[in-house]
Amino acid sequence: MSFKALLVYPEMPPTFWSMKYALPFIGKKASLPPLGLLTVAALLPREWDLTLVDMNVEPLTDAAVAGADIVFTSSMIVQKDSLERVVRLCKEHGRRVVAGGPFPTTSPERIEGVDHFVLNEAEITLAPFLRDFERGRAERIYSDPARPDIALTPLPRFDLLRRGKYSSMAIQYSRGCPHSCEFCDIIELFGRTPRTKSPAQVLNEMSTLYEEGWRGSLFVVDDNFIGNKREVRVLLPQIASWQKERNYPFTLFTEATLDLAEDDGLMEGMVEAGFNMVFLGIETPDRCTLESVGKRQNLRSDMLSSVRTIQDRGMEVAGGFVIGFDTDPEDIFDRQIRFIQDAAIPTAMVGLLTAIPNTRLYKRLAAEGRLTDESSGNNTHDLRLNFVPRMELRKLLAGYKRVLAEIYKPSRYFSRCLDLLRNLKIHRTSHRRVHAAEVRAFLLSLLVQTFSRYSWAYMGFLVKGFFARPRMVAETVTMAIKGHHYFKMTRNLLEVDRFKRSLDELAKSLEERVRTATTQDLDRTLTELVTYRDRSAARMRRRYRRLNRDFRVYADEAIASFQATIDQLVVARDPGTGRGGG
């Protein structure tokens, strides 16, 4: 029996990861394709008619939903709001919705309107659902904690993609991680024994993309690419041989752990295979904190030296950092800033600690009675914690914002970029012709960034970078363009925060004024409050419109809270004045 299936990937909000404000320079819509959904598509019956809609590159239309028999979605926690809109649209058209992926797997109870949950890993749970669905008796939840052999996973359906809309393609080699960091959900989702695909599978996926015309960046999406070092050593020479035969059509990047720096052969193998960047979970420069959260792989050597060792081999280090651990010392903010600068890490993803469901951290905080909410999945600029921290909250948030403001101050960012260019061994992928798309990106960068508020820092970096490493012009321009995204993200984040704080301060001021009002001036105070209430909506809307459209959602709750406070003040003092306001 054949069905028309619509596969929908919900929209990602703007984050430091999304590169939303850098992508227009290269004419792209999204950084990465939804590899999970492409894999699900490969597991669906061949006779089914499949359509993919990635909402990060194109809108989900009524016609697309109405034309489907069933809708499949995959999502992370950060896509929760968009997923809700997808489900609502499907319900309006009477279409059944199947939800899977990390968010539904960890928190199905937080998702309403979904008809069927296919949880955990699709290689195991999708087949029982399909069997029951075709018989007309599908159940609501399909869950199985077993770990499938991903050597049996089929080739993702790359043919469903609009490849020209993405800045990078993606493949997966392994799932799982041998480490046990308290705050990480990877081991909960995929286990502590890394499972790998065969080298033949990986090369087949690369060949498929190559034959379909893809050239350029390719992300190996593993959460820890070197989790199974023995198998990786077998894979890397085969990738290197494949790349050499085709004159290195792909530049590879991935995620790993800091102990990569201890293995010369592994680093050399990655460079030979074409890896020019690796993302590392550095988390914190405080060794006591690393020990307390189980990040012992970062304690085996000096972290700063390890970063420089990897850079010296020809791979840029991007880093993940976390603030909000129980053992964070008072000077953690200055230490984070100093480490990021000294290590020359331009792409430093600094986030607030968040307790993700099913992690050891989540369970510990729940047992201690310190959980206050569920995680939003956005720990870089949704300035809320879902638990009670050890450090005073106001101090923690102020310190976090200072770290972001400092590391993404243009002069500091470009200084790190320049240091990286000087530290970085020239990679074999730099020995190539600059493509037309990169020339276009450079010209657009000159047009936009030369006349930006950080133009002097930008121009100074380009000149110094071109002279320091003339054979790495493409890398220099890429760093400059990424900087535009980071600067805009940071500026918008801090502007929204100032807006929210000003509303909070004004509400407190008015509360104090009402509290201390005497009988003689109470009438005048109430009159002022009513007048302010009636005018505040217009005033807030004007200031709200000055915020970046992408960030207004983070101010909505503050506006509602402020308006409610004003209304309550008026009604509490004189219920008769509450008429007609708001």
JOFEN-V143710 format. One record per backbone hydrogen bond with DSSP energy under -0.5 kcal/mol. CO is the residue of the C=O (numbers start at 1). NH is the residue of the N-H. E is the energy in kcal/mol with one decimal. If there is no record, write none. Layout:
[[CO NH E] [CO NH E]]
//
This chain:
[[3 5 -0.7] [3 49 -2.4] [4 69 -3.0] [4 70 -1.5] [5 7 -0.5] [5 51 -1.9] [6 8 -0.6] [6 72 -2.8] [7 53 -3.0] [8 10 -0.6] [8 74 -1.0] [9 55 -2.3] [15 19 -0.7] [19 22 -1.5] [19 23 -2.2] [20 24 -0.6] [22 25 -1.4] [22 26 -0.5] [23 26 -1.5] [23 28 -2.0] [24 27 -0.8] [30 167 -1.9] [31 168 -1.2] [33 35 -1.7] [34 38 -1.8] [35 39 -1.9] [36 40 -2.2] [37 41 -2.7] [38 42 -1.3] [38 157 -1.8] [39 43 -0.9] [40 43 -0.9] [40 44 -0.8] [41 44 -0.7] [45 48 -1.7] [48 50 -0.7] [49 5 -2.5] [51 7 -3.3] [53 9 -2.4] [53 55 -0.8] [54 57 -2.4] [54 58 -1.7] [59 61 -0.7] [61 65 -1.8] [62 66 -3.1] [63 67 -1.8] [65 68 -1.6] [69 96 -0.6] [70 6 -2.5] [71 98 -3.1] [72 8 -3.1] [73 100 -1.8] [74 10 -0.6] [75 103 -2.3] [76 79 -1.7] [77 80 -2.0] [79 83 -2.7] [80 84 -2.1] [81 85 -1.5] [82 86 -2.2] [83 87 -2.7] [84 88 -2.3] [85 89 -2.2] [86 90 -2.2] [87 91 -2.4] [88 92 -1.9] [89 93 -1.2] [90 95 -2.9] [91 94 -1.2] [96 71 -2.5] [97 115 -1.2] [97 116 -2.2] [98 73 -2.6] [99 118 -2.2] [100 75 -1.4] [101 105 -2.1] [102 106 -2.0] [103 107 -2.5] [104 108 -0.6] [107 110 -1.8] [108 111 -1.6] [110 112 -0.5] [116 99 -2.6] [116 118 -0.6] [117 119 -0.7] [117 142 -2.8] [121 124 -2.1] [121 125 -1.8] [122 126 -1.9] [122 127 -0.5] [124 128 -0.6] [125 129 -1.1] [126 130 -2.7] [127 131 -2.4] [128 132 -2.1] [129 133 -3.0] [130 134 -2.4] [131 135 -0.9] [132 137 -2.8] [133 136 -1.4] [140 117 -4.1] [142 119 -2.8] [144 121 -0.5] [146 148 -0.7] [148 150 -0.9] [149 152 -1.9] [150 153 -1.1] [156 158 -2.1] [157 160 -1.7] [158 161 -1.7] [161 163 -1.0] [162 165 -2.3] [163 166 -1.8] [165 29 -2.8] [165 30 -1.9] [169 219 -3.1] [171 221 -2.5] [173 197 -2.4] [175 195 -2.7] [181 184 -1.3] [182 361 -2.2] [185 189 -2.2] [186 190 -3.2] [187 191 -1.2] [191 177 -1.9] [192 194 -0.7] [195 175 -2.0] [198 202 -2.0] [199 203 -2.7] [200 204 -2.0] [201 205 -2.3] [202 206 -2.4] [203 207 -2.7] [204 208 -2.3] [205 209 -2.1] [206 210 -2.5] [207 211 -3.0] [208 212 -1.6] [209 214 -2.6] [210 213 -1.5] [216 251 -2.1] [217 169 -2.0] [218 220 -0.6] [218 253 -1.6] [219 171 -2.3] [219 221 -0.9] [220 255 -0.5] [222 255 -0.6] [224 227 -2.0] [227 229 -0.6] [228 232 -2.0] [229 233 -2.2] [230 234 -0.8] [231 235 -1.9] [232 236 -2.7] [233 237 -0.7] [234 238 -0.6] [235 238 -0.9] [235 239 -1.9] [236 240 -2.7] [237 241 -2.3] [238 242 -2.2] [239 243 -2.8] [240 244 -2.5] [241 245 -2.1] [242 246 -0.8] [243 246 -0.7] [243 248 -3.2] [244 247 -1.4] [249 216 -2.9] [250 252 -0.5] [251 218 -2.6] [252 276 -2.4] [252 277 -0.8] [253 220 -2.7] [254 279 -2.9] [255 225 -3.2] [256 281 -0.8] [257 260 -2.0] [258 261 -1.9] [259 262 -1.5] [260 263 -1.9] [262 264 -0.7] [263 267 -2.2] [264 268 -2.5] [265 269 -2.3] [266 270 -2.1] [267 271 -2.3] [268 272 -2.5] [269 273 -1.6] [270 274 -0.7] [270 275 -2.7] [271 274 -1.1] [274 252 -2.4] [276 316 -2.7] [277 254 -1.2] [278 318 -2.1] [279 256 -2.6] [280 282 -1.4] [280 320 -2.5] [282 284 -2.4] [283 322 -2.7] [285 287 -0.7] [286 290 -1.9] [287 291 -2.1] [288 292 -2.1] [289 293 -1.9] [290 295 -2.5] [291 294 -1.0] [293 182 -3.0] [294 180 -0.6] [294 296 -1.1] [295 298 -1.5] [296 299 -1.9] [302 306 -2.1] [303 307 -2.2] [304 308 -2.0] [305 309 -2.1] [306 310 -1.9] [307 311 -2.2] [308 312 -2.4] [309 313 -0.8] [310 313 -0.7] [310 315 -1.6] [311 314 -1.5] [311 425 -1.7] [314 316 -0.5] [316 278 -2.5] [316 318 -0.6] [318 280 -2.8] [319 349 -2.9] [320 282 -0.9] [320 283 -3.5] [321 351 -2.8] [323 353 -2.6] [325 328 -1.6] [329 332 -1.7] [331 335 -2.1] [332 336 -2.5] [333 337 -2.0] [334 338 -2.5] [335 339 -2.5] [336 340 -2.4] [337 341 -2.2] [338 342 -3.0] [339 343 -2.6] [340 345 -1.7] [341 344 -1.2] [344 346 -0.7] [346 348 -1.3] [347 319 -2.4] [347 349 -0.7] [348 350 -1.1] [349 321 -2.9] [349 351 -0.6] [351 323 -2.3] [354 356 -0.9] [356 359 -1.8] [359 363 -2.2] [360 364 -2.4] [361 365 -2.8] [362 366 -2.2] [363 367 -2.1] [364 368 -1.9] [365 370 -3.0] [365 371 -0.7] [366 369 -1.1] [370 388 -2.1] [377 379 -0.7] [378 382 -0.8] [379 352 -3.4] [381 383 -1.2] [382 384 -3.6] [386 372 -2.3] [386 373 -1.4] [387 389 -0.7] [392 396 -2.4] [393 397 -2.7] [394 398 -2.3] [395 399 -2.4] [396 400 -2.3] [397 401 -2.5] [398 402 -1.8] [399 403 -2.1] [400 404 -2.1] [401 405 -2.6] [402 406 -2.2] [403 407 -2.8] [404 408 -1.9] [406 409 -1.4] [409 412 -0.8] [409 413 -2.6] [410 414 -2.8] [411 415 -1.3] [412 416 -2.0] [413 417 -2.2] [414 418 -2.3] [415 419 -2.2] [416 420 -2.6] [417 421 -2.4] [418 422 -1.9] [419 423 -2.2] [420 424 -2.9] [427 430 -2.0] [428 431 -1.2] [430 432 -1.9] [435 439 -1.9] [436 440 -2.5] [437 441 -2.1] [438 442 -2.2] [439 443 -2.4] [440 444 -2.5] [441 445 -2.4] [442 446 -2.4] [443 447 -2.1] [444 448 -2.6] [445 449 -2.8] [445 450 -0.6] [446 450 -1.2] [449 452 -1.3] [452 455 -1.4] [454 458 -2.2] [455 459 -2.9] [456 460 -2.3] [457 461 -1.9] [458 462 -2.4] [459 463 -2.3] [460 464 -2.3] [461 465 -3.4] [462 466 -2.7] [463 467 -1.8] [464 468 -2.5] [465 469 -2.6] [469 472 -2.3] [470 473 -0.6] [472 476 -2.2] [473 477 -2.5] [474 478 -2.2] [475 479 -2.2] [476 480 -1.9] [477 481 -2.4] [478 482 -2.5] [479 483 -2.0] [480 484 -1.3] [481 485 -1.3] [482 486 -2.3] [483 487 -3.0] [484 488 -2.1] [485 489 -2.6] [486 490 -2.5] [487 491 -2.7] [488 492 -2.4] [489 493 -2.5] [490 494 -2.4] [491 495 -2.1] [492 496 -2.4] [493 497 -2.0] [494 498 -2.3] [495 499 -2.2] [496 500 -2.5] [497 501 -2.5] [498 502 -2.4] [499 503 -1.8] [500 504 -2.1] [501 505 -2.8] [502 506 -2.2] [503 507 -2.4] [504 508 -2.2] [505 509 -2.2] [506 510 -2.3] [507 511 -2.3] [508 512 -2.4] [509 513 -2.1] [510 514 -2.3] [511 515 -2.4] [512 516 -2.1] [513 517 -0.5] [514 517 -0.8] [518 522 -1.0] [519 523 -0.5] [521 525 -2.5] [522 526 -2.9] [523 527 -2.4] [524 528 -2.3] [525 529 -2.3] [526 530 -2.7] [527 531 -2.5] [528 532 -2.8] [529 533 -3.1] [530 534 -2.3] [531 535 -1.5] [532 536 -2.7] [533 537 -0.7] [535 539 -1.9] [536 540 -3.2] [537 541 -2.1] [538 542 -2.0] [539 543 -1.9] [540 544 -3.1] [541 545 -2.3] [542 546 -0.7] [543 546 -0.7] [543 547 -0.5] [544 547 -1.3] [548 551 -1.9] [548 552 -0.7] [549 552 -0.9] [551 554 -1.4] [552 555 -1.9] [552 556 -1.1] [553 557 -0.6] [555 559 -2.2] [556 560 -2.3] [557 561 -2.3] [558 562 -2.4] [559 563 -2.5] [560 564 -2.1] [561 565 -2.0] [562 566 -2.1] [563 567 -2.3] [564 568 -2.5] [565 569 -2.2] [566 570 -2.0] [567 571 -2.5] [568 572 -2.7] [569 573 -1.5] [570 574 -2.4] [574 577 -2.5] [575 578 -1.4] [576 579 -0.6] [578 581 -0.8]]
//
